[in-house]
Amino acid sequence: MAKSEQTTRFADRDRPGYSGVKTFFGGDSVEPEELDGTVDVAAYGVPYDGAVTNKPGTRYGPEAVRTATNRYSRVFDSDKKRYSIATDRTASYDGVTVRDCGDAPVTPNSTEETYESVVEYAETIATEAMPVMIGGDHYLTYPAFVGYANAVEDDIGIIHLDAHEDIGSSDLYGEHYHGSPMSRIADTEYGGLENHAMVGIRGHSRMEVLDAIEEGLHIEYAKDVHEKGIEACIENAIEHATDGVDHVYLTMDIDVVDPSYAPGTGTPAPGGITSNDLLRAADRLGECDAIGAVDLVEVLPTEDPAGTTSLVGANALSRFFESYFYEE
């Protein structure tokens, strides 16, 4: 057998999800500069947790989430149709092109240098494809948002799934830590509270949140999800975030899910939404065409040896993309 024929035979062979190099949904690895406008989704990791206030370890989140996405990769890398029991539809997206752009360079002891690196990485990707950032701590949403905004050069709404508002500043941690990215985004020329919607917030809030609500911030608390249902809360969030803008950034902090379902996170908060709530939210969010960038942050695999948290996050991303690219 000729070498070229043998290589093709191996490349076309079906493989189990636990084998091979673990890229985002099994997509080919490319550098951001190699994207040419033909790619639908381009993921990048940011293995940085230098802005956390509690348990470190989310630097290992990108690797864990990538590995978990391979459980669902056959939906995207094969022409074999799959039946989605949860959504009662055929899930076959072999026409969707997914690429993994590796990890943005980080400086472990410098939030400022890491910020600059992520902005550049996100902007480069966003000019050619939908960028998907896998964190890392939630501070990284700030540079990821700015990079996306620089690419589209327009106002951007935010849909923010989280247990915490992340709008604070602190005498101890300053203005640049994982509890402050939403305030930093609001300070930019592209993001404003009048198009910022949060879902899943619970626990004790900073007093600043009351001022933010007066300035236009919309919040669907975890108690609202429990009382009204996740679909109604997501509908309200989409309506608020898309009002008067053409672009929306979706950020999902895994701690929006109750720690009984997703224990692997650094600042867990009881009373959260269920894993099923998150997946149903992802289904509806995937129907929002205005969403042009996504992130999943705060997965801390060392606190969850079973890998349940990574799997919940990967499943949410899968459900989002299944919905986003679904055609009747």
N, C-alpha and C positions, 0 to 999 in steps of 0.2 A: 504494500500500500504506500502511495506517495505521501510525503510528509504533510503537504498541504491538505490532502484528503483526510489524513488522520487528525489533524488539528481541527478541521471543520466538524468531523464526527464527534470529537470530544466537546466542542463548543455547543453543539446542538443537543447534546444529551441532557435529559431531564435529571435533576439532582434534588436530593432532600434539602429542606430548609436549613438544617444544622451544618451543612458542609459549605466549603468555599469561604472566600473573603467576605466579611460582613459589611456591605455597603448599604446605603439607604434604599430599602425595598429592592435590594439586589441590583440597583442601577449601576451602570458603568462609572468608573472614576474619571473625572476630568478636572483640569484646572479652571478656575473662573474665567480666565482669558480665552479658553478654548470654546466656550459657549458661543453659538453662532445664530441664535434666534430660532432654532428648530426644536429646542428643548422646552417642555412644558413646565417641569418642576426641577429645581436644582437645590439640593440640600447642602448645608454646611454646618459643621459642629463648632462649638466654642467651648473647649474644655477649661473653663475658668470659674473659680469660686472664691476669688479674692475679695468679694464684696459682701460675703455672708455675715450674719450676726449670730448665728447659732452653730449648727453642725456643718463642717466642711465635707466635701466629697462629691459635690455635683460636677466636679471636673471629670468624673467618670461617667456622667450622664450620656454624652454623645455616643460613646462606645456601646453602652447598654441599650440605648434606644435603637441604634442601628441594628444591633443583633436581633432585637425583638421584632423589628419591621420585617425581617426575613421570614417570619411566620406567615406573612400576608403577601409576600413578593410575587407569588405565582399569579395573583390577580392581574399584575401589571406586566409580567415578562413572558406570558404565554398566551397562545390563541385558544387555549382550552377555557371554555366558559365555566363560571362558578355561579352557583345559586346562593344568594345572600339571604339566609333565613330571617335575619333581623329586619331587613327592609323589603323582603318579598320582591326582589328584582334580580335580574341576571347581571352579575358583576364580571365583566370582561373588558379590560382596558389596555389591551395590547397595543392600541394606537397611541397611548399616552407615553411620552418620553420622559423618563426620570433619570437624573444624573446626581452623582455624589461629588461635591467639590472639595471633599476633605475638610480639614479643620482650619479655621482662621488662626493665624499666628497670635499667641498670647504671651504676655509678660507676667509671670506669676506674682511679682511683687509690685506691679504698677497697673492700677485701674485706668489711669490716663492713657498709657501706651496701648493697653488692650482696647480701650475705646476707639482710638484712632484706627487701629488695625481692623476692627470689626466693621466700622463705618465704611472703610475702603472695600473690604471684602463683600459686604452686603450690596453696596452700590454697583460694583462690577457685575455681580450676579443678577441684580434686579433689572439691569438694562437689557437682559436677554431672556429671562425666565422668571417664574414665580419663585422667590427665595424662601427657603424653609430653614430657619435657624434652630438647631438643637443645642440647648444649654446643658450645663452651666447654670449660674445663678440668674435671678430675674433682673439684675441690673443690666444685663446684656441686651434686654429688649430696647433699652435706650439707644445704643449705637446701631442696633439692627434696624430700628425704626428710622433713624436719621439717614442711614445708607439707602434704604428704600425710598424715603422722601426725596433725597437728592436725585434719585433716578427718575422719579415721576414728576418732580418739580411742581407739586400741587398740595393743597390741603388734604389731610388724611384723617379719617375717623378711626377710632380704636374700639375693638370689642375685646374685653379683658376678663378672662375666667380665672378666678383666684379666691383664696381665703382672705387675702389682705389687700388693702387699697394701694399700698406702695406709693403714697403721695407725701411722705414725710421728709423731714430733715432732722438731724440729731446732733446734739452737742457732742456725743460720744463718737458717732460714725461720720458726721459731716453731711454733705449734700449728695455724695456719690457712693451709694451702697444699695443693696438689693431691696431696701425699703423705700427708695426714692425715685425709681425710674419714671413713674408717671408724672411726677412734678417736673422732672427735667424735660420730658417730652412736651409738657404743656408750655414750657418756656421757649420752645423752638417756634419758628415761623410756620411750621406745618401742622402742629397738633394743638387742639384746644379742647377744653372741658365740655364745650357745647356739643361735641361729637364723640365724647368718650362715654362708653357704657360698660359697667362692671356687672358680673354675675357670680354669685356664690359667696359674697363677702360675709364674714361672721366674726364672732369673738368681740374683743374690745377694739374700738377705733380711736384714732387720734382725733382731737378736737378740730383739727384742720379740715376734716372731711365735711363738717357742716358748712364751712365757708365754700368748699369746692362744690357742694350740691347747689348752693345759692348761685354759683357762677356757671352752672349748667351741667355738672356731672350727673349722670344717671346711674343708679345702683339698683340691681335686683339682688337682694340679700339671700343668703341660703334659706332663711325662713320663708322667703317668697317662693323659692323653688319648691319647698316642701308643701306650701299651701296652694300655689297656683299651678304647679307643674313646670317642668323645664321648658317645654315648647313655648308656653306663653311668655316666660321670662326672656327666652332667646328672641322671640318676635319683637318684644319691646326694645331689646338691646340693638337689634338690627335697625329698627326704625330710627332710634336715636343716633346711632353711629353714622348712618348713611344720609342723614338729613342735610342736603345741600352740598354733599361732596361725592366725588366719583370713585375714590379709593379708600379702602379700609384695611387696617392692619389687625390681624387676629393673634392675640397672645394667650397661651394656655399655661398657667402655672399648675403643675400636677397636684399641688396641695389644695386646689379647689375641691378635689375628691376627698371624702372622709378617709382618715388614716386606716380605718378598718378595711378599706378596699385598696388603698395605695399608701402603705406604710413607709415607703422609701422616699422620704423628703425631709429637709432639714428643719422646717418650722411647721410641723403638723398641727392641725386645729380640729378638734372634735366637732361634730354637728354638720359635717359637710354634705355635699351631694353624693349620690351613689355613682359607681362606675357606669351603670346603665344610663344615668342622667347625662353623664359626659358623652357617651356614645350617641345618644339621641340628640344632644346639642350639636355634635359634629355633623350629624345627618342634615339638620336644618341649616347650619352655618355653611355647609357645602352648596346650598342653593342660593347663597348670596354672591352674585357675580362681582360685586364691588370689592370683595376680599382679594387682595393682590399679593399679600405676604403673610406668612404664618410663623409662629415659633412655639416650641414646647420646652419649658424650662423647669428647673428645680427637681429633677429626678436624681435621687441620691441612692444609687444601687447598693452601697455598703450597708445601708439600713434595711435592706430587703433581699436577703440571700436567695429567696425563691424566685425573684425576678418579676413578681406580680406587678409592681408599679411601672416598670418599663413596658410590660406587656399592655397594661391599660393605656399608657400614652401612645404606644405604637398602634393599638387598635383604634384609638380616637383619630389619629392621623389617617389611617386606612379608610375609616368611615367617611372622614371629611373629603378625601380625594375621590372615593367612589361616588359620592354625591355630587361633587364639583364637576366631575367629567362625565357624569351619567347622561346618556342620550336615550330618549324613548325609542 
